[in-house]
Amino acid sequence: MENNLLFYILLLPTLAAILVVVVPTTNKNTIRWVAFGSSLIPFLLSILMWFQFDKNQPGFQFETFLPWFSAIGSSFHFGVDGISLPMVLLTTILTPLAILASYGIKDQVKAYMALFLFLETGVLGVFISLDLLVFFLFWEIGLIPMYFLINQWGGAKRNYAALKFILVTMAGSLGLLLSIQIVGITTGSFDLVKIYQLWPTLTEANFQKAIPLGLSLASVKAIAFWAFVLAFAIKVPVWPVHTWLPDAHTEAPTAGSMILAGVLLKLGAYGFIRLVIPFFPVEANRYAGALAVLATAAIIFGALAAFAQKDLKRLVAYSSINHMGFVVLGIAAAAFAWQSTDKGVIESATIALNGSILQMFNHGLTSAGMFFLVGVVYDRTHTRQLDELGGLWPILPRYGAIFLFTAMAALGLPGLNGFVSEFLVVRGAWGIFPLATALSMIGLFFTGVYILKAIAGVLHGPRNDRWLAIPEISTREVWVIAPLMVLMLWIGIWPASILNLINHAVNFFF
């Protein structure tokens, strides 16, 4: 059971999607419940895996091998460690909640639910793949369902947003494929565990045998490094290659935005941690300062752009750029310290990388929650303009309390999850990039400003009698947001429950 657990988690969403397809189209409620019930199984298996995982054991666990392209050294090799396991759990948590949030979808329900389940397979495949070609395969699988979810069930400008999303991210995918081919050909394997051992020991003579093109090993490594960086920077997204994100978020259906912000953005950060830093320690160290500058720019400009928005969903979309900037800042600190022998630098980088990975998990919870709450109010008022809302708390007191709690978690209020991860990133990055960290406090200040703007624009002010007849948040909707709120509070009060796992993996990482 243990050796196949990851395989079951990966395969079940696809089997569930096939099951949804064979349900008669007229039975919309059956389709919804089959999709929701099926999506709970990978979540339960992820919980089982979480408790069976041995955090004191280095390397990957629950490894599964299945033959694929053995002639070129590629196979279905899956496994998790303390870095990828939280991302698997996050994915399996958010998918059933996003499906439950989608019960209001009336058109093409079967296709919608099947695409969501296929999307879960693509995302999970990226997090658990220990083969570069398989990693790329699932990376691409994750793009297609999201494109159609935006294009078919999105807002008025969905065609433009979906096309921009697919073109920009696929441009990054070309660089990713190029780098994977370079690494695989030069090492003779696509297996990640083998590459970790072979890539650092590669000599100029061995390289010239593998790729007799007259290029030096250093030149090819530089090409592969920048191609990887571009692919993952677009996915995060890092400023200034972020412009696809606000459009995609604004036009995507509510559940699509929950998954896009909650999980898909984490793929880029995960790529930096899993591939860029271990494969290219020299280049990562050399350009870590530039990455820190871009992270700081994302923190500041993301917060300022969010503050400038009048559309509530667009405000939340820009907030993702701001919050993911902290993830990248921690990664930049880790990149700088990867081959350092200075104990102080390594300690700071360890703290920062712990914060980055936890921030990835925390942002998944808070961003999914905020996008869902935007969708709840939009379903009732059919507007997201802050100057048309306001005064809703007396009308929707339960919704108001939930919105305030989730917004405070996104703000980073002490006692809630966002504070812990951002504090760790700032604490760790300060010892390596003090100026960038100090400047990022500008963005942190404006994070408070735009969150308070959102709260005031939706809830405060005189009672808005225009919305007097709209219904309170429903029981089903409370069930969507309640698990996220519990986790926000749980991690805020007891961060060690997840940080112990992450910290052991990060210590092995360095």
N, C-alpha and C positions, 0 to 999 in steps of 0.2 A: 504493500500500500504506500509506504513512505517514498520509495523510489519513483513511483508513478503519480504521485500527488500533483506535481506541477503539470504533468501531461493532462491529467483530468481537468485541472483548473483552466488550462488553455483550450482544450477541446470542447468542453461543455457549452460555452456560449455559441459556438458554431452549430453544434447539434441542436441547441435551443432555437437558433434562427431557422434551421431547416424544419423543425417541428412547427414553428409559427407559420411558415410558408404553407404547410399542408392543412392548416386549420381553415375551414371555409371562410371566405372573405366577409360574408354577411354576419358572422359571429364576432363582432368587434370586441365585446367584453371578454369573450373567451380568449381572443388573441392577446388582449392586454394582460390578463391574469396569467396566461401561459408564459408570456415574456417575463413578467415580473417574478413569478414563482421560479422559473428556470434560472433567472439571474441571481437568485438567492443562494443557489447551490455552490457556485464558485466562491461566494463570500464565506459560506460556512467552512468550505475546504481551506480557504485562506486563514481563517481563524484557527483551524486545526493545525495548519502548518506553522503559524506564529508560535503556538505553544509547544510544538515539537522541535522548533529550531534551537540549536545549541549555540548560544551567542559566544561561548568561549572557544569554539572551534574555528580556526582560520580557514579561509577559502570558501568555496561554494558548497552548498548542501542541497539535498533533494535532486541530485543530478540525474538527468535522463539522456540516454543516447539512442538515436534512431538513425539508420543509414539514409543518406540522401544522394549527394554527388561525391561518392568516395574517390572517384578518379582525380578530383581536384582538391581533395582534402576537406570537403565540406559535409557536415552532418547536422541533424537536428539534435543539438546539444543544448540542454536547458539546465539552469541552476539558479539559485538565489543566494545572496549574502545579506548582511545587515544594511546594505545600501539599497538593494533592489526590493527586498521583502516589504518595507513600508510602502513602496510605490505599488506593489501588487495588491496589498491590502487596501490602499486608497482607491485603486481602480475598481476593485470588487465591491467596495462600499458605495461609491458614487453611481455605478451603473444601475443597480436596482432602484436607487432613489431617483435617478433621472427618468427611468421608465415609469415609476409611480407618479412623477411630476408631469408625465406626458399623457395622462388619461383624458385630457381635454382635446387631444388631437382627434379630429373627426374624419379627415380625408386620408385615404391610402394608409390605413392603420397598420396593415400587415407589412407593407414595405418599410414603414417607419420603424416598427419594432425590430424587424429582421436586420435593418441597417445598424441599429444601436447595438445589437448583439454581435454582429460582425466587427463593429468598431472596437468592442471590448476585447475581442480576440486579437486584433491588430496591436492594440496598446499593450496588452499583457505579453504578447510575443516579443516586443522590444525589450521590456524589462527583464525577461527571463532568458533571452537568447545568449548563448555563449559561443555562437558561431557568427562571424561577421556577415556572411551572405544571408543567413537566416534573419539576422538583425535587420538587414536592409529589406528583406522580403516583408517582414511585419511592419517596418517603418512605412512602406508604401501602402500596405493593406489598410493602415489607419487613415490614410488621406482620403481614399475614395468614399467611404461611408459619410465622412464629415462633409465632403463636397456636396453630396446629394441631399444630406439633411439641411444644409443651408439653402441649396438651390431650389428644393421642392417645398420646404415648409418654412422658409424664412420670410423676412419682411419685404417691403416694397422694392428695395434695391438688392434683392437677394441674388440676382443673376450676376451683377457686378461684383458683389462681395465674394460669392462662391468662386468666380473666375479668378479674381485677384488672389484669393486664398490658395487655390490649386496651382496657379502659375508661379507664385513666389516660392511656395514651399517645395514645389518640384524642381525649381531652379537650384535650391539648396540640395535636393536629393541627388542631382547630377554630380555635385562635388563629393557627396558622401559615397556614391558608387565608385567614383574615380579613386578616392582614398582607399576604399576597401580592396579594390583590385590591386593597387600598388602594394599594400601591406600583404595581401594574400599571395601574390606572385613572388615577391621577394623572400618571404619566409617559407613558402611551399605549403602553407596551411591557412585555413580560415578559422581554426579553432582558437578561441580567445585565450584559453589557458596556455596553450602551446605558444601563441604569439607573445604573451607576456614574457616568456622565457627566451624565445628566439630573437625577437626584434631588437632588444638592447645589445645582443652579441653579434649582430650582423656586421660583417666586414665588407670593405670595398670590393675585394676579390669575389666574394660570394654574391654580392649584389650585381656585379658586372656579368656574372654567369647567368643570373636570373633575368636581368633586363639589359641586354647588350645594345643600348641606345646611345652610348657616348656621354650620358649624363652621370654626374657624380652622385654618390649616395646622399650626400648632404643636400644637393639640389632637389632630388626626388623626395626626400623627407620634408623639405620645406614646402613643396607642392602639396603633398599629402596633408601636412599640418594645416595649411590655409584652407584647403578644401573641406576638411573636417570642421574647422572653426566656422566657416561660412554656413555650412549646413546646420550646425547646432545653434549658431547665433540667430539665424532666421527663425528657428523653431521656438526659442525661448520666449519672446524675441528680444534681442539686445538692440538698444538704440544705436544707429539710426535705421536698422532694417526691421522696424516694428510696425510700419504703416498699414500692413494687411490686417493687423489684429483688431483695431477698433471697428473697422468695417465688418469683419467677420462676426464679431461679437454682437454688434448692433443688429445685424440682419438675421442671425441664427435664431431658431426657436429656443425657448427658455432652456429646455433640457440639453440642447446642443451647446449652448453657452456654458452650462454647468460642466459638461465633459471637456469642452475646449479649454476653459480656464483651469478646471480642476485637475485634469490629467494630461492633456496633449501638450501643454506648455512645458511640462516637466520632462518630456522626452529630450528636449534640447539640453537642459541642464544635466540630465542623466548622461547624455553622450559626452559632455565635457568631462564629467567625473570618471566615467568608465573607460573612455577611449583616448581623449585628447591628452590628459595629463600623464597617464601611464605610458602611452606610446611616444610622446614627444616631450620628455622632461626638460631638455635643454631649451627648446623653442618656447615651451610653456613658461619657464622661468624668465626667459628673455622678454616676453611680451605680456607678462602678468600685470605690469604697471599699466599698459594700454588697456587691458581688459578691465582693470579697476577704474580707469577713467570713464570707460563706456558704461560700466555699472553705475557709477556715480551720476552720470548724465541721465541714465534711465530712471534712477531714483528721483532726481530733481525735476526733470522735464515731464516724467510720468505724473508726478504729483501736481505740477503746475497745469498740465493739460487737463487732468481730471477736475481740478478746481474751476477751470474755464468752461466746463460743459454745462449745458442746460438740459440735455437729455440724460435721464438718470442711468439708463443702461450704458450709454457711452461713457459716463463718469466712472462706472464700475469697471468698464473695459480698460480705460486708461490706468485705473488703479492697479491692474494686473502688471502693467509695465513697471510701475513704481515698486510693487512688492517683489517681483522677480528680479529687480535690480539688486536687492539684498542677497538673493541666492547667488547671483553672478559675482558680487563683491566677495562673498565667502569662498567661491571657487577660485577667484583670482588670488586670494591669500594662499590657498592650498597649492596653486600652480607655482607660486613664488618659492614655496618652502619644500617642494617635492624632493629635491636632492640636497637640501640644506643639512649641515651638521650642527647648526646653532640650536641649542635646546630651547631657547626662548622663542625663536622663530617657529620651530616645530610645534611648540605648545600653543602659540597663538593661532597657527594655521589649523591645528586640530580642533580648537574651539570654534573657529570660523566655519570649518567644513561641517562640523556637527550642526551648527546653526543653519547652514545652507540646506542640508538634507531635511532637517526638521521644518525649515521654512517652506520647502517644497510640499511637505505633507500638510502643514498648517494652511498654506495658501489654497491648497486644494479644497480644504473644508470651508474656509471663509468665503472664497470667491464663488464656489458652487452655491453656498447659502445666499449670498447677496444677489447673484443672478436669479436664483429661484424667487426671492422676495420681490425683485423687480417684476418678474413675470406674473406674480400673484396680483400685484396692484394694476398691472397693465391689462390683465384679463378682465378686470372689473371696470376700469376707467377708460381703456383704449387710448391712453396717452402716457407718455413717459416724460413729458415736459415738466420741469420742476415749478415753473411759474403757473401751471394749471393745476398742480396738486396742492399740497399744504393743508393743514387743519384736519388731517385724517385720524389723528389719535382719538379724539372723542367719538368718532364714528366706528373705528376699528381698533379698540383698545388692545385686544389680544395680538393682532397683527403688529401694532405699534410697539408692544413690549418685545416681541420676537425680533423686529427690525432693529430696535435699539441694541439688543444683546448682540446680534450678529455684527452690526456696524462697529460696536466697541471691540469685538474680537479682531475685526479687520484693522481697526485703529492701532491695536497693540496695547490695550489696557492691561495693566498688571493684574494677574489672576486669571487671565484668559490666554489662549494658546499663542496668539501672535506676538505677545510681549517676549516670551521665552526665546523663540527662534531669532527674532530681530536683535535682542540683547546679545545673544551668543555671537551673531555675525559681527556686530559692532565691536564687542569686546575683543574678539579674535583679530579682526581686520585692523584694529587700532595699533596693534603691535607691529604691523607690517606696512600698512598704508595709512599713516595717521592723517595726512592732508585729505585724501579721498574720503576717509571715514568722517572727518570733521565736516567736510562739505556735504556729505550725504545727510547730515542732520537738518540741512535746509529742506530736503525732501521729506524728512520725517516730520518736520513742523507743518508743512503743507498737507501731509497726509491727514493730520488732525483737522486742518481747515476744510479740506474737501469732504471728509466724513461728516463733520458738523454741518456743512452746507447741505449734504444729502438728507441728514436727519431733519434739519429745519425745513427743507423744501418739501418733504413728504409728510411729516407728522405735525409740525408746529404751526403756530399762527391761529387766527380765529377759526372756529369750526366752518368747514367748507360745505355749505348746504347743497352745493351742486352734486355732491357724492353721498348725500344723506341716505339714499336707498340701496347703496351697494352692500353686498353681504360680507360678513366677517370671514376671516380665513377658515377654510373647512377642516374637518377632521383629517381627511386624506392629506391635505396640504401640511397640516401639523405633523403628520407622520413622516413626511418628507424631510422637514427641517429639524425635527426633534433629535434624531441620531447625530446630526452634525453639531447641534448645540451641546449635546452631552459630551462629545469628543472635544469641542472647544474648551469647555470647562474642565474636563478631566485632564487634558494636557497642560492647561494653565496651572492647575493645582498640583498635579503629580507628573511633571515632564519626564521624570526618570523612567516611567513605565515604557516609554518609547526611546528615550535618549540612551539608556543602557545598551540597547541593541545596536543603535547607530554608532555609539562611541566605540564599541569593541571593533566594529568593522573599520572605522576610521583609523583606529590605532594600528590595525593590521595593514591598512592602506599606506601609512607612512613607514 
